[in-house]
């Protein structure tokens, strides 16, 4: 079975509709990320807003990757959901900045927790999203 990346043609020109789907997904993802990160949410001394955005986006991307392959979605929907929405919702740069700020403040423990939580939980969310989508699709397609 081809992967989501293999289904997408690389190096070709995008059509106007595809640019529109990409832009719409990006705007929606950015708006959701803004809503999630707008007011600080603390778990002890660690701000977890970016973690929530990264884990949520990773779960959605995992579920979408399974659904897109199983239901043979056109590659343009990857632009909408995977690249646009999830790409704008998740935020490596904010995660890196927050971790850097923790290190600048000599909070090595919190920086380590932040790194492990963002990477571990995001990977777990992708796997969880894929598992949930697989179970749902198997139930729906029976």
PLY file of the C-alpha trace (Angstrom):
ply
format ascii 1.0
element vertex 142
property float x
property float y
property float z
element edge 141
property int vertex1
property int vertex2
end_header
0.00 0.00 0.00
1.52 3.38 -0.95
2.10 5.96 1.74
0.40 9.35 1.76
3.65 10.94 0.58
3.96 8.50 -2.31
0.44 9.35 -3.49
1.31 13.06 -3.77
3.06 14.08 -6.98
6.21 16.01 -6.16
7.63 18.75 -8.37
4.49 19.62 -10.33
2.76 22.98 -10.56
-0.17 23.56 -8.24
-3.55 24.51 -9.67
-5.55 27.42 -8.31
-8.01 25.11 -6.52
-5.14 23.33 -4.79
-3.65 26.63 -3.67
-7.08 27.55 -2.31
-7.36 24.29 -0.38
-3.85 24.71 1.02
-4.53 28.31 2.04
-7.91 27.51 3.60
-6.44 24.64 5.61
-3.52 26.81 6.72
-5.78 29.64 7.86
-8.06 27.26 9.80
-5.09 25.54 11.44
-3.51 28.87 12.38
-6.78 30.14 13.84
-7.18 27.02 15.97
-3.56 27.23 17.13
-4.12 30.87 18.07
-7.20 29.90 20.10
-5.28 27.13 21.86
-2.20 29.23 22.63
-3.88 32.60 23.30
-4.10 32.24 27.09
-1.32 30.45 28.99
-2.30 27.05 30.32
0.13 25.78 32.94
0.81 22.31 34.25
2.85 23.20 37.29
5.48 25.58 35.94
5.31 24.22 32.38
3.16 26.00 29.78
1.36 23.29 27.80
-0.55 25.22 25.12
1.93 24.39 22.36
2.03 20.77 23.53
-1.77 20.57 23.19
-1.64 22.04 19.67
1.14 19.64 18.63
-0.57 16.54 20.05
-3.96 17.46 18.58
-2.47 18.16 15.15
-0.48 14.94 15.27
-3.60 12.91 16.14
-5.54 14.51 13.28
-2.67 13.89 10.86
-2.40 10.25 11.93
-6.12 9.67 11.47
-6.16 11.51 8.15
-3.21 9.52 6.80
-5.09 6.25 7.32
-8.42 7.58 6.04
-6.81 9.16 2.96
-5.22 5.88 1.93
-8.14 3.62 2.83
-10.71 5.81 1.11
-8.39 6.76 -1.76
-8.70 10.52 -1.22
-7.41 12.73 -4.00
-3.97 14.11 -3.14
-5.36 17.66 -3.09
-7.04 16.85 0.23
-3.60 16.24 1.70
-2.90 19.87 0.89
-6.00 20.90 2.82
-5.65 18.69 5.90
-2.04 17.46 6.20
0.00 20.35 4.83
-2.38 23.26 5.39
-4.39 22.54 8.54
-2.04 20.27 10.50
1.04 22.16 9.31
-0.37 25.42 10.66
-1.84 23.91 13.81
1.34 22.18 14.94
4.27 24.39 15.72
7.87 23.24 15.88
9.18 26.79 16.09
7.14 27.67 19.18
8.13 24.37 20.80
11.79 25.15 20.08
11.47 28.70 21.42
9.73 27.58 24.62
12.40 24.94 25.19
15.15 27.48 24.52
13.58 29.91 27.00
13.46 27.16 29.63
17.15 26.45 29.03
17.95 30.18 29.22
16.29 30.21 32.64
18.35 27.19 33.74
15.23 25.03 33.90
16.90 21.91 32.53
14.31 19.61 34.10
11.35 21.49 32.55
13.15 21.74 29.20
13.68 17.98 29.23
10.04 17.35 30.17
8.95 19.72 27.38
11.08 17.92 24.79
10.01 14.44 25.87
6.34 15.43 26.13
6.18 17.17 22.73
8.06 14.48 20.84
6.70 11.47 22.73
3.08 12.56 22.95
3.02 13.83 19.35
4.37 10.52 18.08
1.90 8.69 20.32
-0.91 10.87 18.97
-0.02 10.04 15.35
-0.04 6.35 16.20
-3.26 6.76 18.20
-4.93 8.67 15.38
-3.94 5.97 12.92
-5.27 3.24 15.22
-8.58 5.04 15.83
-9.07 5.73 12.11
-8.27 2.11 11.25
-10.81 0.80 13.79
-13.47 3.27 12.64
-12.92 2.50 8.97
-13.05 -1.25 9.56
-16.33 -0.82 11.41
-17.80 1.46 8.73
-16.67 -0.59 5.76
-18.02 -3.95 7.02
0 1
1 2
2 3
3 4
4 5
5 6
6 7
7 8
8 9
9 10
10 11
11 12
12 13
13 14
14 15
15 16
16 17
17 18
18 19
19 20
20 21
21 22
22 23
23 24
24 25
25 26
26 27
27 28
28 29
29 30
30 31
31 32
32 33
33 34
34 35
35 36
36 37
37 38
38 39
39 40
40 41
41 42
42 43
43 44
44 45
45 46
46 47
47 48
48 49
49 50
50 51
51 52
52 53
53 54
54 55
55 56
56 57
57 58
58 59
59 60
60 61
61 62
62 63
63 64
64 65
65 66
66 67
67 68
68 69
69 70
70 71
71 72
72 73
73 74
74 75
75 76
76 77
77 78
78 79
79 80
80 81
81 82
82 83
83 84
84 85
85 86
86 87
87 88
88 89
89 90
90 91
91 92
92 93
93 94
94 95
95 96
96 97
97 98
98 99
99 100
100 101
101 102
102 103
103 104
104 105
105 106
106 107
107 108
108 109
109 110
110 111
111 112
112 113
113 114
114 115
115 116
116 117
117 118
118 119
119 120
120 121
121 122
122 123
123 124
124 125
125 126
126 127
127 128
128 129
129 130
130 131
131 132
132 133
133 134
134 135
135 136
136 137
137 138
138 139
139 140
140 141
